[in-house]
Amino acid sequence: MASIPVKILREGALLPTYGSPEAAGADLYACLEEPVVIEPQTTVKIGTGITAAIPDGYFAACFARSGLASRQGLRPAN
């Protein structure tokens, strides 16, 4: 497995974590200064407060995984 350097850009940002040793990907966390309301049919950018140097030959993708996201119809616009 390649090492991926991650840098914290904002105070309060959390580094990605793996939910279990068998996890295929890491969990990202929003870095918010205040609560965000996402109105229906709108797009909102939510920052993580981190940056990562993805090695050549690899890629990074964001997927909606939480129960809240699926119940509320929230999904990444990637």
N, CA, C and O atoms as a GROMACS GRO file, in nm:
protein
  312
    1MET      N    1   0.084  -0.117   0.000
    1MET     CA    2   0.000   0.000   0.000
    1MET      C    3   0.089   0.124   0.000
    1MET      O    4   0.186   0.131   0.076
    2ALA      N    5   0.058   0.221  -0.085
    2ALA     CA    6   0.134   0.344  -0.093
    2ALA      C    7   0.105   0.433   0.027
    2ALA      O    8  -0.005   0.432   0.081
    3SER      N    9   0.205   0.508   0.067
    3SER     CA   10   0.187   0.607   0.172
    3SER      C   11   0.136   0.736   0.107
    3SER      O   12   0.189   0.778   0.004
    4ILE      N   13   0.034   0.798   0.166
    4ILE     CA   14  -0.024   0.920   0.111
    4ILE      C   15  -0.001   1.033   0.211
    4ILE      O   16  -0.064   1.036   0.317
    5PRO      N   17   0.088   1.126   0.177
    5PRO     CA   18   0.112   1.239   0.267
    5PRO      C   19  -0.012   1.328   0.275
    5PRO      O   20  -0.070   1.365   0.173
    6VAL      N   21  -0.052   1.362   0.396
    6VAL     CA   22  -0.168   1.448   0.419
    6VAL      C   23  -0.124   1.566   0.504
    6VAL      O   24  -0.050   1.550   0.601
    7LYS      N   25  -0.170   1.686   0.467
    7LYS     CA   26  -0.134   1.807   0.539
    7LYS      C   27  -0.261   1.875   0.589
    7LYS      O   28  -0.357   1.892   0.514
    8ILE      N   29  -0.261   1.915   0.716
    8ILE     CA   30  -0.374   1.990   0.772
    8ILE      C   31  -0.360   2.136   0.732
    8ILE      O   32  -0.255   2.198   0.752
    9LEU      N   33  -0.467   2.192   0.674
    9LEU     CA   34  -0.467   2.330   0.628
    9LEU      C   35  -0.540   2.425   0.722
    9LEU      O   36  -0.512   2.545   0.724
   10ARG      N   37  -0.634   2.372   0.799
   10ARG     CA   38  -0.718   2.457   0.884
   10ARG      C   39  -0.725   2.400   1.025
   10ARG      O   40  -0.725   2.279   1.045
   11GLU      N   41  -0.730   2.490   1.121
   11GLU     CA   42  -0.748   2.450   1.261
   11GLU      C   43  -0.880   2.376   1.273
   11GLU      O   44  -0.981   2.418   1.217
   12GLY      N   45  -0.879   2.267   1.346
   12GLY     CA   46  -1.000   2.189   1.367
   12GLY      C   47  -1.018   2.076   1.266
   12GLY      O   48  -1.108   1.993   1.282
   13ALA      N   49  -0.935   2.072   1.163
   13ALA     CA   50  -0.946   1.966   1.063
   13ALA      C   51  -0.900   1.833   1.124
   13ALA      O   52  -0.810   1.829   1.207
   14LEU      N   53  -0.965   1.726   1.081
   14LEU     CA   54  -0.932   1.592   1.128
   14LEU      C   55  -0.867   1.513   1.015
   14LEU      O   56  -0.909   1.522   0.900
   15LEU      N   57  -0.766   1.435   1.049
   15LEU     CA   58  -0.705   1.348   0.949
   15LEU      C   59  -0.800   1.233   0.916
   15LEU      O   60  -0.879   1.192   1.001
   16PRO      N   61  -0.794   1.180   0.794
   16PRO     CA   62  -0.877   1.065   0.758
   16PRO      C   63  -0.846   0.946   0.849
   16PRO      O   64  -0.733   0.929   0.895
   17THR      N   65  -0.948   0.865   0.875
   17THR     CA   66  -0.930   0.744   0.956
   17THR      C   67  -0.993   0.625   0.885
   17THR      O   68  -1.082   0.641   0.801
   18TYR      N   69  -0.946   0.508   0.919
   18TYR     CA   70  -1.004   0.384   0.868
   18TYR      C   71  -1.095   0.327   0.975
   18TYR      O   72  -1.057   0.318   1.092
   19GLY      N   73  -1.217   0.288   0.936
   19GLY     CA   74  -1.314   0.236   1.031
   19GLY      C   75  -1.280   0.099   1.085
   19GLY      O   76  -1.324   0.062   1.194
   20SER      N   77  -1.200   0.023   1.010
   20SER     CA   78  -1.158  -0.110   1.053
   20SER      C   79  -1.033  -0.148   0.975
   20SER      O   80  -1.002  -0.085   0.874
   21PRO      N   81  -0.961  -0.249   1.022
   21PRO     CA   82  -0.841  -0.292   0.948
   21PRO      C   83  -0.872  -0.341   0.806
   21PRO      O   84  -0.785  -0.338   0.719
   22GLU      N   85  -0.995  -0.385   0.782
   22GLU     CA   86  -1.034  -0.436   0.651
   22GLU      C   87  -1.092  -0.329   0.559
   22GLU      O   88  -1.127  -0.360   0.445
   23ALA      N   89  -1.102  -0.206   0.605
   23ALA     CA   90  -1.165  -0.099   0.527
   23ALA      C   91  -1.089  -0.075   0.397
   23ALA      O   92  -0.966  -0.071   0.396
   24ALA      N   93  -1.163  -0.058   0.289
   24ALA     CA   94  -1.103  -0.032   0.158
   24ALA      C   95  -1.064   0.113   0.141
   24ALA      O   96  -0.978   0.145   0.059
   25GLY      N   97  -1.125   0.202   0.218
   25GLY     CA   98  -1.096   0.345   0.207
   25GLY      C   99  -1.105   0.412   0.342
   25GLY      O  100  -1.154   0.354   0.439
   26ALA      N  101  -1.057   0.534   0.346
   26ALA     CA  102  -1.056   0.610   0.470
   26ALA      C  103  -1.178   0.702   0.477
   26ALA      O  104  -1.232   0.741   0.374
   27ASP      N  105  -1.219   0.736   0.597
   27ASP     CA  106  -1.330   0.827   0.619
   27ASP      C  107  -1.276   0.970   0.625
   27ASP      O  108  -1.178   0.998   0.694
   28LEU      N  109  -1.342   1.059   0.552
   28LEU     CA  110  -1.310   1.202   0.556
   28LEU      C  111  -1.408   1.274   0.647
   28LEU      O  112  -1.519   1.226   0.669
   29TYR      N  113  -1.366   1.388   0.699
   29TYR     CA  114  -1.450   1.465   0.790
   29TYR      C  115  -1.463   1.609   0.742
   29TYR      O  116  -1.365   1.669   0.698
   30ALA      N  117  -1.582   1.663   0.751
   30ALA     CA  118  -1.604   1.803   0.716
   30ALA      C  119  -1.534   1.891   0.820
   30ALA      O  120  -1.528   1.857   0.938
   31CYS      N  121  -1.481   2.003   0.774
   31CYS     CA  122  -1.419   2.101   0.863
   31CYS      C  123  -1.502   2.229   0.851
   31CYS      O  124  -1.480   2.310   0.762
   32LEU      N  125  -1.598   2.245   0.941
   32LEU     CA  126  -1.695   2.354   0.933
   32LEU      C  127  -1.677   2.452   1.047
   32LEU      O  128  -1.647   2.413   1.160
   33GLU      N  129  -1.694   2.581   1.017
   33GLU     CA  130  -1.692   2.683   1.121
   33GLU      C  131  -1.830   2.703   1.181
   33GLU      O  132  -1.843   2.750   1.294
   34GLU      N  133  -1.934   2.666   1.105
   34GLU     CA  134  -2.073   2.677   1.152
   34GLU      C  135  -2.156   2.574   1.077
   34GLU      O  136  -2.113   2.526   0.972
   35PRO      N  137  -2.274   2.540   1.128
   35PRO     CA  138  -2.359   2.442   1.060
   35PRO      C  139  -2.394   2.488   0.917
   35PRO      O  140  -2.403   2.608   0.890
   36VAL      N  141  -2.414   2.392   0.829
   36VAL     CA  142  -2.448   2.420   0.690
   36VAL      C  143  -2.586   2.360   0.661
   36VAL      O  144  -2.613   2.245   0.694
   37VAL      N  145  -2.672   2.439   0.600
   37VAL     CA  146  -2.802   2.391   0.554
   37VAL      C  147  -2.794   2.377   0.403
   37VAL      O  148  -2.759   2.471   0.332
   38ILE      N  149  -2.826   2.258   0.354
   38ILE     CA  150  -2.823   2.232   0.210
   38ILE      C  151  -2.967   2.224   0.162
   38ILE      O  152  -3.039   2.129   0.193
   39GLU      N  153  -3.007   2.324   0.088
   39GLU     CA  154  -3.144   2.329   0.036
   39GLU      C  155  -3.160   2.229  -0.079
   39GLU      O  156  -3.063   2.197  -0.147
   40PRO      N  157  -3.282   2.179  -0.100
   40PRO     CA  158  -3.306   2.085  -0.211
   40PRO      C  159  -3.262   2.144  -0.345
   40PRO      O  160  -3.276   2.264  -0.369
   41GLN      N  161  -3.209   2.059  -0.429
   41GLN     CA  162  -3.166   2.094  -0.564
   41GLN      C  163  -3.052   2.196  -0.567
   41GLN      O  164  -3.038   2.271  -0.664
   42THR      N  165  -2.972   2.200  -0.462
   42THR     CA  166  -2.857   2.290  -0.459
   42THR      C  167  -2.729   2.212  -0.438
   42THR      O  168  -2.731   2.097  -0.393
   43THR      N  169  -2.619   2.274  -0.472
   43THR     CA  170  -2.487   2.215  -0.451
   43THR      C  171  -2.410   2.304  -0.355
   43THR      O  172  -2.410   2.426  -0.370
   44VAL      N  173  -2.346   2.243  -0.258
   44VAL     CA  174  -2.268   2.316  -0.159
   44VAL      C  175  -2.132   2.249  -0.148
   44VAL      O  176  -2.123   2.126  -0.138
   45LYS      N  177  -2.026   2.329  -0.149
   45LYS     CA  178  -1.892   2.275  -0.128
   45LYS      C  179  -1.866   2.267   0.022
   45LYS      O  180  -1.885   2.364   0.095
   46ILE      N  181  -1.822   2.150   0.066
   46ILE     CA  182  -1.790   2.127   0.206
   46ILE      C  183  -1.642   2.091   0.214
   46ILE      O  184  -1.600   1.988   0.162
   47GLY      N  185  -1.564   2.176   0.277
   47GLY     CA  186  -1.421   2.151   0.286
   47GLY      C  187  -1.385   2.053   0.396
   47GLY      O  188  -1.458   2.037   0.495
   48THR      N  189  -1.271   1.988   0.377
   48THR     CA  190  -1.219   1.896   0.478
   48THR      C  191  -1.110   1.960   0.562
   48THR      O  192  -1.078   1.911   0.670
   49GLY      N  193  -1.052   2.069   0.512
   49GLY     CA  194  -0.943   2.134   0.584
   49GLY      C  195  -0.810   2.064   0.570
   49GLY      O  196  -0.715   2.094   0.643
   50ILE      N  197  -0.801   1.969   0.477
   50ILE     CA  198  -0.677   1.895   0.454
   50ILE      C  199  -0.645   1.894   0.305
   50ILE      O  200  -0.730   1.925   0.221
   51THR      N  201  -0.524   1.858   0.274
   51THR     CA  202  -0.483   1.832   0.137
   51THR      C  203  -0.399   1.704   0.138
   51THR      O  204  -0.336   1.672   0.238
   52ALA      N  205  -0.400   1.633   0.026
   52ALA     CA  206  -0.326   1.506   0.017
   52ALA      C  207  -0.250   1.500  -0.114
   52ALA      O  208  -0.297   1.550  -0.217
   53ALA      N  209  -0.133   1.439  -0.110
   53ALA     CA  210  -0.052   1.420  -0.230
   53ALA      C  211  -0.072   1.277  -0.278
   53ALA      O  212  -0.006   1.184  -0.229
   54ILE      N  213  -0.162   1.259  -0.373
   54ILE     CA  214  -0.194   1.124  -0.424
   54ILE      C  215  -0.080   1.080  -0.515
   54ILE      O  216  -0.047   1.151  -0.610
   55PRO      N  217  -0.018   0.964  -0.488
   55PRO     CA  218   0.095   0.918  -0.570
   55PRO      C  219   0.054   0.887  -0.713
   55PRO      O  220  -0.061   0.853  -0.740
   56ASP      N  221   0.150   0.899  -0.805
   56ASP     CA  222   0.126   0.861  -0.945
   56ASP      C  223   0.075   0.717  -0.949
   56ASP      O  224   0.124   0.630  -0.877
   57GLY      N  225  -0.023   0.693  -1.035
   57GLY     CA  226  -0.080   0.558  -1.049
   57GLY      C  227  -0.195   0.530  -0.956
   57GLY      O  228  -0.254   0.422  -0.960
   58TYR      N  229  -0.230   0.626  -0.870
   58TYR     CA  230  -0.342   0.612  -0.777
   58TYR      C  231  -0.442   0.723  -0.804
   58TYR      O  232  -0.411   0.819  -0.875
   59PHE      N  233  -0.562   0.710  -0.749
   59PHE     CA  234  -0.661   0.818  -0.757
   59PHE      C  235  -0.739   0.821  -0.628
   59PHE      O  236  -0.741   0.725  -0.552
   60ALA      N  237  -0.805   0.934  -0.604
   60ALA     CA  238  -0.888   0.948  -0.484
   60ALA      C  239  -1.030   0.981  -0.530
   60ALA      O  240  -1.049   1.053  -0.627
   61ALA      N  241  -1.128   0.927  -0.460
   61ALA     CA  242  -1.268   0.953  -0.492
   61ALA      C  243  -1.346   0.963  -0.362
   61ALA      O  244  -1.311   0.902  -0.261
   62CYS      N  245  -1.453   1.041  -0.366
   62CYS     CA  246  -1.541   1.054  -0.249
   62CYS      C  247  -1.673   0.986  -0.279
   62CYS      O  248  -1.731   1.003  -0.387
   63PHE      N  249  -1.721   0.908  -0.184
   63PHE     CA  250  -1.848   0.838  -0.198
   63PHE      C  251  -1.934   0.865  -0.075
   63PHE      O  252  -1.883   0.873   0.036
   64ALA      N  253  -2.064   0.880  -0.097
   64ALA     CA  254  -2.157   0.894   0.015
   64ALA      C  255  -2.170   0.759   0.083
   64ALA      O  256  -2.200   0.659   0.017
   65ARG      N  257  -2.148   0.754   0.213
   65ARG     CA  258  -2.153   0.628   0.284
   65ARG      C  259  -2.245   0.630   0.406
   65ARG      O  260  -2.288   0.525   0.452
   66SER      N  261  -2.274   0.746   0.456
   66SER     CA  262  -2.349   0.750   0.582
   66SER      C  263  -2.498   0.723   0.560
   66SER      O  264  -2.551   0.748   0.452
   67GLY      N  265  -2.563   0.671   0.662
   67GLY     CA  266  -2.708   0.650   0.656
   67GLY      C  267  -2.782   0.782   0.637
   67GLY      O  268  -2.882   0.786   0.566
   68LEU      N  269  -2.732   0.888   0.700
   68LEU     CA  270  -2.794   1.019   0.684
   68LEU      C  271  -2.790   1.062   0.537
   68LEU      O  272  -2.889   1.112   0.484
   69ALA      N  273  -2.678   1.043   0.472
   69ALA     CA  274  -2.666   1.081   0.330
   69ALA      C  275  -2.766   1.005   0.245
   69ALA      O  276  -2.829   1.063   0.156
   70SER      N  277  -2.782   0.877   0.270
   70SER     CA  278  -2.875   0.799   0.187
   70SER      C  279  -3.021   0.832   0.218
   70SER      O  280  -3.104   0.835   0.128
   71ARG      N  281  -3.053   0.856   0.346
   71ARG     CA  282  -3.191   0.890   0.382
   71ARG      C  283  -3.231   1.029   0.333
   71ARG      O  284  -3.347   1.052   0.299
   72GLN      N  285  -3.135   1.122   0.330
   72GLN     CA  286  -3.164   1.259   0.292
   72GLN      C  287  -3.134   1.287   0.144
   72GLN      O  288  -3.157   1.399   0.096
   73GLY      N  289  -3.084   1.188   0.071
   73GLY     CA  290  -3.056   1.207  -0.071
   73GLY      C  291  -2.933   1.292  -0.097
   73GLY      O  292  -2.923   1.355  -0.203
   74LEU      N  293  -2.840   1.296  -0.003
   74LEU     CA  294  -2.717   1.373  -0.022
   74LEU      C  295  -2.613   1.285  -0.089
   74LEU      O  296  -2.601   1.166  -0.057
   75ARG      N  297  -2.537   1.343  -0.182
   75ARG     CA  298  -2.432   1.268  -0.247
   75ARG      C  299  -2.326   1.362  -0.301
   75ARG      O  300  -2.356   1.477  -0.334
   76PRO      N  301  -2.203   1.314  -0.310
   76PRO     CA  302  -2.097   1.398  -0.369
   76PRO      C  303  -2.128   1.426  -0.516
   76PRO      O  304  -2.182   1.340  -0.587
   77ALA      N  305  -2.092   1.545  -0.560
   77ALA     CA  306  -2.112   1.583  -0.700
   77ALA      C  307  -1.986   1.558  -0.780
   77ALA      O  308  -1.939   1.646  -0.852
   78ASN      N  309  -1.929   1.438  -0.767
   78ASN     CA  310  -1.808   1.409  -0.842
   78ASN      C  311  -1.848   1.331  -0.961
   78ASN      O  312  -1.762   1.293  -1.041
   0.00000   0.00000   0.00000
